[in-house]
Protein backbone atom coordinates (compact mmCIF):
# COMPACT_ATOMS: atom_id res chain seq x y z
CA UNK A 1 0.00 0.00 0.00
CA UNK A 2 1.43 3.39 -1.03
CA UNK A 3 2.04 5.72 1.88
CA UNK A 4 0.18 9.03 1.90
CA UNK A 5 2.09 12.25 2.41
CA UNK A 6 0.13 14.82 4.35
CA UNK A 7 1.22 18.47 4.08
CA UNK A 8 -0.07 20.73 6.86
CA UNK A 9 -2.49 23.38 5.60
CA UNK A 10 -0.27 26.09 7.04
CA UNK A 11 2.42 25.16 4.54
CA UNK A 12 0.23 24.99 1.45
CA UNK A 13 1.24 27.81 -0.88
CA UNK A 14 4.68 28.07 0.72
CA UNK A 15 6.40 25.39 -1.38
CA UNK A 16 7.00 25.34 -5.12
CA UNK A 17 9.06 23.33 -7.55
CA UNK A 18 12.67 24.49 -7.65
CA UNK A 19 12.54 26.51 -4.44
CA UNK A 20 12.76 25.34 -0.86
CA UNK A 21 10.06 27.94 -0.20
CA UNK A 22 8.17 30.17 -2.60
CA UNK A 23 6.91 33.03 -0.51
CA UNK A 24 4.53 35.87 -1.11
CA UNK A 25 5.73 39.29 -0.01
CA UNK A 26 3.45 39.13 3.04
CA UNK A 27 4.73 35.67 4.05
CA UNK A 28 8.35 36.76 3.70
CA UNK A 29 7.71 39.95 5.68
CA UNK A 30 5.96 38.00 8.45
CA UNK A 31 8.90 35.61 8.75
CA UNK A 32 11.34 38.52 8.92
CA UNK A 33 9.28 40.31 11.56
CA UNK A 34 9.08 37.17 13.69
CA UNK A 35 12.83 36.67 13.39
CA UNK A 36 13.71 40.29 14.07
CA UNK A 37 11.29 41.11 16.88
CA UNK A 38 10.64 37.74 18.52
CA UNK A 39 13.97 36.03 17.94
CA UNK A 40 12.23 33.16 16.14
CA UNK A 41 15.08 31.10 14.70
CA UNK A 42 12.73 28.68 12.93
CA UNK A 43 11.15 31.47 10.89
CA UNK A 44 14.56 32.95 10.15
CA UNK A 45 15.73 29.57 8.85
CA UNK A 46 12.68 29.36 6.57
CA UNK A 47 13.31 32.85 5.25
CA UNK A 48 17.01 32.20 4.68
CA UNK A 49 16.32 28.87 2.95
CA UNK A 50 13.90 30.54 0.57
CA UNK A 51 16.37 33.36 -0.09
CA UNK A 52 19.21 30.95 -0.83
CA UNK A 53 16.97 29.03 -3.21
CA UNK A 54 16.43 32.21 -5.24
CA UNK A 55 13.09 33.49 -3.98
CA UNK A 56 13.14 37.26 -4.63
CA UNK A 57 10.65 38.21 -1.90
CA UNK A 58 12.64 36.24 0.66
CA UNK A 59 15.88 37.83 -0.52
CA UNK A 60 14.42 41.30 -0.18
CA UNK A 61 13.24 40.68 3.39
CA UNK A 62 16.52 39.00 4.32
CA UNK A 63 18.13 42.25 3.26
CA UNK A 64 15.73 44.20 5.45
CA UNK A 65 16.50 41.83 8.32
CA UNK A 66 20.22 42.52 8.09
CA UNK A 67 19.68 46.24 7.61
CA UNK A 68 17.39 46.59 10.59
CA UNK A 69 17.83 43.85 13.17
CA UNK A 70 21.49 43.02 12.58
CA UNK A 71 22.88 46.35 11.34
CA UNK A 72 24.97 44.49 8.78
CA UNK A 73 25.04 46.63 5.63
CA UNK A 74 27.24 44.21 3.70
CA UNK A 75 24.85 41.26 4.02
CA UNK A 76 21.86 43.54 3.59
CA UNK A 77 23.15 44.87 0.28
CA UNK A 78 24.01 41.35 -0.90
CA UNK A 79 20.45 40.14 -0.45
CA UNK A 80 18.83 43.34 -1.69
CA UNK A 81 20.99 43.28 -4.81
CA UNK A 82 20.06 39.63 -5.42
CA UNK A 83 16.36 40.45 -5.26
CA UNK A 84 16.73 43.60 -7.38
CA UNK A 85 18.49 41.59 -10.08
CA UNK A 86 15.28 39.54 -10.34
CA UNK A 87 13.12 42.65 -10.76
CA UNK A 88 11.71 42.87 -7.25
CA UNK A 89 10.38 46.45 -7.08
CA UNK A 90 10.89 46.83 -3.34
CA UNK A 91 14.47 45.62 -3.62
CA UNK A 92 15.14 47.96 -6.56
CA UNK A 93 13.92 50.82 -4.38
CA UNK A 94 16.12 49.74 -1.46
CA UNK A 95 19.17 49.31 -3.69
CA UNK A 96 18.56 52.74 -5.20
CA UNK A 97 18.34 54.14 -1.68
CA UNK A 98 21.66 52.47 -0.80
CA UNK A 99 23.38 54.11 -3.77
CA UNK A 100 21.80 57.49 -3.04
CA UNK A 101 22.99 57.54 0.58
CA UNK A 102 26.24 55.60 0.35
CA UNK A 103 25.43 52.45 2.30
CA UNK A 104 28.23 49.87 2.21
CA UNK A 105 30.35 52.19 0.06
CA UNK A 106 27.84 52.22 -2.78
CA UNK A 107 27.52 56.01 -3.07
CA UNK A 108 26.62 56.77 -6.68
CA UNK A 109 23.57 58.94 -7.29
CA UNK A 110 23.37 58.19 -11.00
CA UNK A 111 23.09 54.46 -10.21
CA UNK A 112 20.79 55.28 -7.35
CA UNK A 113 18.40 57.07 -9.65
CA UNK A 114 18.67 54.21 -12.16
CA UNK A 115 17.41 51.67 -9.61
CA UNK A 116 14.78 54.01 -8.24
CA UNK A 117 13.39 54.58 -11.73
CA UNK A 118 13.28 50.83 -12.36
CA UNK A 119 11.24 50.42 -9.20
CA UNK A 120 9.03 53.42 -10.01
CA UNK A 121 8.36 52.00 -13.46
CA UNK A 122 6.74 49.02 -11.71
CA UNK A 123 4.43 51.34 -9.79
CA UNK A 124 6.13 51.19 -6.39
CA UNK A 125 4.82 54.30 -4.64
CA UNK A 126 7.83 55.19 -2.52
CA UNK A 127 10.12 54.89 -5.54
CA UNK A 128 7.83 57.18 -7.53
CA UNK A 129 8.12 59.81 -4.80
CA UNK A 130 11.90 59.36 -4.62
CA UNK A 131 12.29 59.79 -8.38
CA UNK A 132 9.99 62.82 -8.30
CA UNK A 133 12.14 64.34 -5.57
CA UNK A 134 15.33 63.59 -7.51
CA UNK A 135 14.00 65.54 -10.48
CA UNK A 136 12.57 68.26 -8.27
CA UNK A 137 15.88 68.94 -6.51
CA UNK A 138 18.30 67.77 -9.22
CA UNK A 139 19.75 64.87 -7.22
CA UNK A 140 21.55 62.46 -9.56
CA UNK A 141 19.66 63.92 -12.54
CA UNK A 142 19.15 67.41 -14.01
CA UNK A 143 16.29 69.37 -12.44
CA UNK A 144 13.09 68.75 -14.35
CA UNK A 145 9.85 69.96 -12.75
CA UNK A 146 7.71 68.33 -15.44
CA UNK A 147 9.15 64.92 -14.62
CA UNK A 148 8.95 65.64 -10.88
CA UNK A 149 5.27 66.43 -11.17
CA UNK A 150 4.68 63.34 -13.32
CA UNK A 151 6.18 60.98 -10.73
CA UNK A 152 4.45 62.67 -7.79
CA UNK A 153 1.13 62.30 -9.59
CA UNK A 154 1.84 58.64 -10.27
CA UNK A 155 2.40 58.06 -6.57
CA UNK A 156 -0.65 60.09 -5.59
CA UNK A 157 -2.80 58.07 -7.99
CA UNK A 158 -1.95 54.57 -6.86
CA UNK A 159 0.78 54.42 -4.23
CA UNK A 160 0.35 52.79 -0.83
CA UNK A 161 -1.64 55.08 1.46
CA UNK A 162 1.41 56.48 3.26
CA UNK A 163 3.26 57.27 0.04
CA UNK A 164 0.06 58.50 -1.59
CA UNK A 165 -0.57 61.17 1.02
CA UNK A 166 3.11 62.19 0.97
CA UNK A 167 2.91 62.68 -2.80
CA UNK A 168 -0.21 64.79 -2.43
CA UNK A 169 1.55 67.08 0.04
CA UNK A 170 4.48 67.44 -2.33
CA UNK A 171 2.18 68.23 -5.23
CA UNK A 172 0.43 70.89 -3.18
CA UNK A 173 3.72 72.54 -2.31
CA UNK A 174 5.53 72.06 -5.60
CA UNK A 175 3.36 71.85 -8.69
CA UNK A 176 1.59 75.16 -8.18
CA UNK A 177 4.15 77.13 -6.18
CA UNK A 178 5.34 80.37 -7.82
CA UNK A 179 8.90 79.46 -6.82
CA UNK A 180 8.86 76.81 -9.55
CA UNK A 181 8.18 76.91 -13.26
CA UNK A 182 4.66 77.35 -14.55
CA UNK A 183 1.74 79.48 -13.38
CA UNK A 184 0.60 79.23 -9.79
CA UNK A 185 -2.87 77.87 -9.15
CA UNK A 186 -4.01 78.36 -5.55
CA UNK A 187 -7.12 76.26 -6.09
CA UNK A 188 -5.08 73.23 -7.16
CA UNK A 189 -2.55 73.79 -4.39
CA UNK A 190 -5.35 73.62 -1.81
CA UNK A 191 -6.87 70.64 -3.63
CA UNK A 192 -3.76 68.51 -3.18
CA UNK A 193 -3.34 69.53 0.45
CA UNK A 194 -6.99 68.63 1.04
CA UNK A 195 -6.49 65.23 -0.56
CA UNK A 196 -3.55 64.53 1.72
CA UNK A 197 -5.39 65.82 4.78
CA UNK A 198 -8.29 63.53 3.95
CA UNK A 199 -5.81 60.65 4.26
CA UNK A 200 -4.75 61.89 7.68
CA UNK A 201 -1.59 63.80 6.79
CA UNK A 202 -0.81 66.22 9.61
CA UNK A 203 1.82 67.82 7.36
CA UNK A 204 -0.96 68.73 4.93
CA UNK A 205 -3.12 70.00 7.79
CA UNK A 206 -0.25 72.24 8.88
CA UNK A 207 0.16 73.57 5.34
CA UNK A 208 -3.55 74.28 5.09
CA UNK A 209 -3.44 76.16 8.40
CA UNK A 210 -0.63 78.41 7.21
CA UNK A 211 -2.11 78.88 3.74
CA UNK A 212 -5.42 80.14 5.12
CA UNK A 213 -3.80 82.11 7.93
CA UNK A 214 -1.35 84.07 5.78
CA UNK A 215 -3.19 84.10 2.48
CA UNK A 216 0.04 82.97 0.90
CA UNK A 217 0.40 82.26 -2.80
CA UNK A 218 -2.98 83.80 -3.57
CA UNK A 219 -5.00 81.60 -1.20
CA UNK A 220 -7.79 83.73 0.35
CA UNK A 221 -7.25 84.47 4.04
CA UNK A 222 -9.72 82.63 6.22
CA UNK A 223 -8.96 82.56 9.97
CA UNK A 224 -11.79 80.15 10.79
CA UNK A 225 -10.43 77.61 8.31
CA UNK A 226 -6.91 78.26 9.53
CA UNK A 227 -7.95 77.53 13.11
CA UNK A 228 -9.82 74.40 12.04
CA UNK A 229 -6.71 72.98 10.39
CA UNK A 230 -4.57 74.12 13.31
CA UNK A 231 -6.72 72.06 15.68
CA UNK A 232 -6.66 69.05 13.35
CA UNK A 233 -2.87 69.12 13.02
CA UNK A 234 -2.23 69.61 16.74
CA UNK A 235 -4.65 66.79 17.59
CA UNK A 236 -2.42 64.50 15.54
CA UNK A 237 0.71 65.61 17.35
CA UNK A 238 1.97 68.38 15.06
CA UNK A 239 3.93 70.82 17.29
CA UNK A 240 1.80 73.86 18.10
CA UNK A 241 4.97 75.94 18.16
CA UNK A 242 5.31 75.42 14.40
CA UNK A 243 1.87 76.90 13.77
CA UNK A 244 0.43 80.42 14.15
CA UNK A 245 0.86 81.76 17.68
CA UNK A 246 -2.59 83.36 17.53
CA UNK A 247 -4.27 79.93 17.89
CA UNK A 248 -2.26 78.62 20.85
N, C-alpha and C positions, 0 to 999 in steps of 0.2 A: 504494500500500500504506500503510495507516494505521500510524503510528509507535507503538510500545509505550512506555509510561512505566513505568519500574521504580523502585519506592520501596524503599530499603534496609530490611531487616528491623528494624534498630535504631530506625527512625522509625515503624514501624507502631504504632498506639495513641497516638501523640503528636499527630497531626493530627485535627481534626474540623471540620465545616462551621461557618462563622461565626467560628472562632477561628484565629489563626495557629498556636497550639499549644493542645491540650487536655490538661492534665497531671494525672496522679494526684498525690496528696499526696507519695508517695515520690519520683516523678520530679522534682517541683518542689523538694523538699528536697535531692535529690542535685545538681541544678543550682546551687542556692544554695551548698551546701557546696563544690562545685568552684570557684565564683566567689570565695567568701570565703577559702578556705584554700589554693587553688592558683593564684589569680589568673587563672582561665580566662575570658577575655573572650568566647569563643564561647558558653559555657554561660550566662554572664550575659546575653548578647544574646537567647538563646532564652527565658530566664526573663522578661526585660523585655518581649519581644514578646508572650508569652502573657499577661502581666499587663495590658498596654495593650489587648489584645483582649478583656479582661473575664474571664479565667480566674481564679476565686476562689482556687484553691490557689496559683497563681503569684503573685497579689497578696499573699497572706499571707506567702509566703516572700521576696518582694521586701521586705516590711516588716521581716522578720527580718534580712535582709541589711543594710538601712540601720541598723537598731538595733544590730546586732552589729559587722559589719565596718567600716561607715562612720561610726558614731556620729552619725547624722543623724536626730534625733528627728522633725523636721518631715516628711521624706520617709517615714520609717517609719510615722508615724501616718497619712499620706495613704493608703498602700497597705493598711495594716491596716484602716482604716475602710472602704475600698472592698470588701475581702473580707468584712468583717463585715456590710455592707449586703446582701450576697448570702446571708447565713446560714451562712458558714463558721464552724464551732464554735471552731476554734483562733483565728481572728481575733477572734471575739467575746470570747474569754478574754483575748487580748492587749490589746484595746481597753479592756476592763474594768479590766485591770491598769494601763493608762496613766491612766485616770481616778482610780483608787484612789491612785496614787502621784505624780500631777501631772506626768507627762511632757508636754512641749511645751505647758505651760500648761493642761492639761486637768483639773486637780484638781477633782473633783466625785464624792464617794463615793456619792451616790445614783445617779448615772448609772453609776458603776463597778459597783455591785451589780446594776443593771439588765442590763448587758451580760454580767456573770458568770453571772447566772441564766439568760439566754438560752442561753449556752454549756452550762451545767449541764443544762438541759432537754433538750439533745441527747445527754447522756451523756458529755460530755468530763470525764474524771476529775479533772484539775487544777482545773477550774472548780467541780466539785462540792465539792472540799476548800475552795476559796476561799470559796464561798458558806456552807459549814458554819462556817468560821472567822468570817465576817462576823456570822452569827447568834450564834455562841458568845461573841464579844467585843463585839457591838453596834457594829460598824463600818459606817456607812452605813445601818443598819437597827436597829430595837429588838432588844435581846437576846432570844433565843428558843431555849432549849436543845432543845426538841422538834424544831424545824426544823434546828438544828445537827446533832443526832444523825441525823436523816433523811438529810441530804446526805452526812455522813461514811459512813453505811452504803451509800448509793448508790455512792460511790467505792470503798469496800472490796469491793463485790460485783462490779464490772465495770470499774474503772478500769485504765489501763495499770499494769504491775507496780510502777513507782516510786510512782505516786500511790496505788495500792492499799495498799501497805505503810505509807505515810504516814497514810492514813485509819485503818488498823487501830491504829496507835500512838495517834492522837488519840482514837479510841473507847475504848481502854484507859484513857487518862488523864482522859477527860472524862465519858463516859456514866455511869460507875459511881463517880465520885469524890464523897465526901460534901460537897465544897465547892460542888457544884452541886445543882440540884433533883432530887428523886427519891431513892429508897433506894439505898444503896451495895450492890454485889454483887461481892465479891472474886473469886468464881469467874469471872464474866464479864469482869472487868478483866484477869485473868490470861489468859483465853481470847484476848482481842484482842491482847494483847502477844505471846502465843505464835504467833498467826497471822502477825503482822508479822515476828517473829523467823524463822519458817519461810521467809519470803521474803528473808531476809538483812538485816533492819533492825538495825543495831548500836544505834540509839536504843532499840528495843524490848528488845534484849538488856541494855542498861544499866538500863532500867526494871525488868526482871525481877530483875536482880541486887539492886537496892536494895529491891524489894518483899520478896524472900525474906530479905534480910539484916536489915531493920528490922522486918519484920512489919507494915508500914504498912497502913492502911485495912482491917485485918482479915485480911490475907493471913498464913497461918501461917509463922512463922520457920523457915527451913531453910537452914543455912549451906552444906551441900553443894551445894544447888541454886544458892545465891547465888554460890558460887565457880565453878560450872560456867558460869553466864551471864557472870560477870566475865571468865573466860578467853575465851569466845566473842567478847565485845565488844572486848576488848583486841586479840585476833587480827585484828580487822577495822579496827584503828586508832583505836578509841575511847580517849581519854586516860585512862590508869590513875589519874591524879590526880583525876579526877572520879568515881571509884568507891571503895568502902570501902578504907581504908588497910590493914586487916587482911589483905587478899589480895595486897598488893604485894610 
